[in-house]
Amino acid sequence: MLRDVSEGRSPRELPYGRPMNTRVIRFGGAGATLALAIALAACSPGASNVPVGSLAVPSVDVSAGASLATGAALAALDAIDGPIAANQTSGALTADEAKSLQDLASGVRTALQSGDTTAARTAADNLSTKAGELAAKLNTDAGKQLTAAIAALKAALPAG
C-alpha cells in the first residue's frame, strides 16, 4: 500500500515544516515516445549502421482519429436541425425550403455514417450552396445561426 510521505509525522519532522509535493509528472504518449526514439537513434554513435527494422515505431490507429472527426461533424450536423426549424417557424423559410435543407443535411449524415467523407463533403457543399441561394431570406438571427452552423459543419468534416 502506498503511503503519503507526511502520514504519521508531525509538521516539525517534515522538510520546511510542511508536506512535500510528491506528484509524479509524466510526459508522453506515442508521439513523445516516437520523437524520443528518433532523437536517440539520430544522436547515437554509428546511427547510420542501425538496421532499418531495429527501430520500433508505434502504430497509430487512424480509424480512431477519423471516428473522432466524424463524431464532431455529426455533432455539428445536429446543430443545424434547430436553426432550420427556427427559420421555418419564423416564416423566413417555406416548408419546402426547410424540407430541402433538411434533406441535404440528411444526405451529409448518411454519408458520414457510411464512412464516405468525399460524399459528405459534396453533400455539405450542396447544403451550403442551397443556404447561399436562400441568403436573402436568412438575414434574421435564426438565419445567421443556420449559416454559422453550416460553416461549423464544413469545418468539422474529416479530411478525405
Contacts in CASP RR format, 6 or more apart in sequence:
PFRMAT RR
TARGET T0000
AUTHOR 0000-0000-0000
METHOD contacts of the structure
MODEL  1
MLRDVSEGRSPRELPYGRPMNTRVIRFGGAGATLALAIALAACSPGASNV
PVGSLAVPSVDVSAGASLATGAALAALDAIDGPIAANQTSGALTADEAKS
LQDLASGVRTALQSGDTTAARTAADNLSTKAGELAAKLNTDAGKQLTAAI
AALKAALPAG
4 19 0 8 1.000
4 22 0 8 1.000
5 14 0 8 1.000
5 19 0 8 1.000
5 20 0 8 1.000
5 22 0 8 1.000
6 14 0 8 1.000
6 19 0 8 1.000
6 20 0 8 1.000
11 17 0 8 1.000
11 18 0 8 1.000
14 20 0 8 1.000
30 58 0 8 1.000
30 60 0 8 1.000
31 58 0 8 1.000
33 58 0 8 1.000
34 57 0 8 1.000
34 58 0 8 1.000
37 55 0 8 1.000
37 56 0 8 1.000
37 57 0 8 1.000
38 55 0 8 1.000
41 47 0 8 1.000
41 50 0 8 1.000
41 55 0 8 1.000
44 50 0 8 1.000
66 117 0 8 1.000
66 158 0 8 1.000
69 156 0 8 1.000
69 157 0 8 1.000
69 158 0 8 1.000
69 159 0 8 1.000
70 112 0 8 1.000
70 115 0 8 1.000
70 117 0 8 1.000
70 158 0 8 1.000
71 112 0 8 1.000
72 156 0 8 1.000
73 108 0 8 1.000
73 112 0 8 1.000
73 120 0 8 1.000
73 153 0 8 1.000
73 156 0 8 1.000
73 157 0 8 1.000
73 158 0 8 1.000
74 109 0 8 1.000
74 112 0 8 1.000
74 113 0 8 1.000
75 156 0 8 1.000
76 149 0 8 1.000
76 152 0 8 1.000
76 153 0 8 1.000
76 155 0 8 1.000
76 156 0 8 1.000
77 105 0 8 1.000
77 108 0 8 1.000
77 109 0 8 1.000
77 112 0 8 1.000
77 153 0 8 1.000
79 149 0 8 1.000
79 152 0 8 1.000
79 153 0 8 1.000
80 101 0 8 1.000
80 105 0 8 1.000
80 127 0 8 1.000
80 146 0 8 1.000
80 149 0 8 1.000
80 150 0 8 1.000
80 153 0 8 1.000
81 102 0 8 1.000
81 105 0 8 1.000
83 142 0 8 1.000
83 143 0 8 1.000
83 145 0 8 1.000
83 146 0 8 1.000
83 149 0 8 1.000
84 93 0 8 1.000
84 98 0 8 1.000
84 101 0 8 1.000
84 102 0 8 1.000
84 105 0 8 1.000
84 146 0 8 1.000
85 98 0 8 1.000
86 142 0 8 1.000
86 143 0 8 1.000
86 145 0 8 1.000
86 146 0 8 1.000
87 93 0 8 1.000
87 98 0 8 1.000
87 137 0 8 1.000
87 138 0 8 1.000
87 140 0 8 1.000
87 142 0 8 1.000
87 143 0 8 1.000
87 146 0 8 1.000
88 94 0 8 1.000
88 95 0 8 1.000
88 97 0 8 1.000
88 98 0 8 1.000
90 140 0 8 1.000
90 142 0 8 1.000
92 137 0 8 1.000
92 138 0 8 1.000
92 140 0 8 1.000
92 142 0 8 1.000
92 143 0 8 1.000
93 101 0 8 1.000
93 134 0 8 1.000
93 137 0 8 1.000
93 138 0 8 1.000
97 134 0 8 1.000
97 137 0 8 1.000
100 130 0 8 1.000
101 127 0 8 1.000
101 130 0 8 1.000
101 131 0 8 1.000
101 134 0 8 1.000
101 146 0 8 1.000
104 123 0 8 1.000
104 126 0 8 1.000
104 127 0 8 1.000
104 130 0 8 1.000
105 127 0 8 1.000
107 123 0 8 1.000
108 120 0 8 1.000
108 123 0 8 1.000
108 124 0 8 1.000
108 127 0 8 1.000
108 153 0 8 1.000
111 117 0 8 1.000
111 119 0 8 1.000
111 120 0 8 1.000
111 122 0 8 1.000
111 123 0 8 1.000
112 120 0 8 1.000
112 157 0 8 1.000
117 157 0 8 1.000
117 158 0 8 1.000
117 159 0 8 1.000
117 160 0 8 1.000
118 160 0 8 1.000
120 157 0 8 1.000
120 158 0 8 1.000
121 154 0 8 1.000
121 157 0 8 1.000
121 160 0 8 1.000
124 150 0 8 1.000
124 153 0 8 1.000
124 154 0 8 1.000
124 157 0 8 1.000
125 154 0 8 1.000
127 150 0 8 1.000
127 153 0 8 1.000
128 150 0 8 1.000
128 151 0 8 1.000
128 154 0 8 1.000
131 138 0 8 1.000
131 146 0 8 1.000
131 147 0 8 1.000
131 150 0 8 1.000
132 138 0 8 1.000
132 147 0 8 1.000
135 147 0 8 1.000
138 144 0 8 1.000
138 146 0 8 1.000
138 147 0 8 1.000
END
